Amino acid sequence: DIRAGLHTGEVERRREGIAGIGVHIAARVLALAGGGEVLVSRTVRDLVTGSGLTFVNRGTHTLKGVPDQWEILEAIE
């Protein structure tokens, strides 16, 4: 099973790839996902409002190295 973690935010392009807080948050959201799950930050959910996508709240989490608490949701079919 694959897993995915999604967040949207600013990304820094560097010679060796990408970096920045947006990449860091996406990696932390991914770390919470289990096999077959697609987890997203509340930022993603808010940006796709009206799209018909469905989300289930997975609670508020502390993401290592990221300030504040983050609402994480599971995207479902």
N, C-alpha and C positions, 0 to 999 in steps of 0.2 A: 504494500500500500504506500502511496505517496502522501505527503503532507505539505501544507502551504501556510505561510503567514504573510499577510498583506498590511501595508501601511503606505500612506502617501505623504510626501514631504520633500524638502529640499535635499538634493544630492550633489555632492562635490565630485566632479570628474577629475581623476588623477591619472598619471601615466600607468600606474599599476592596477587601475580599476576605478571603482567608485568608493566613496566614503561619506561620512556625515551622519548627523543625528537621525535622518530619515532611514538610512540603511541600518543603523544600529537598532532602531525601534522595530523595523521589519524583522530583523534577525531574532530579536527577543520574542516577538509574537510567534514566529516560526517555532522557537524552542518550546513553546507551550502546546503546540499542536501534536496530536497523536496520529497514527496511521489512518489515512482516509479522511482526515479533517482539513478544512480550510478555515483558519481563524483570521479575523481582521480586527484592526483597531477601530474605535468609535469614529475616528476621522474618516476612514473609508466608508463606514455605514452612512455617516452624515452626507458625504459627497455623492452617494448613489441613491439618495432618497428619491422615490418616484419611479425607480427602475423596475420594480416588481421583484427584486431580489428579497429573500427572506433570511432573517438572522435570529439567532437564539443567544440571549445573554449568557456569557460564561463567567461573569463576575468581574470584579475589579482586582487588578494585579499590580504589584510592584515589579517593574522591569529593571533588571540589574544595569546600573550605570545611567539610568534615565530618571530625571526628576518626576515627582508627583505619582499619583495612582492612575492606572490606565484601564478603561473599560474594554474588555475583550469580548468579541462575539463570534459565533460560529455561523458561517454561511451554509445554508442548507438548500436542498433541491426544492 
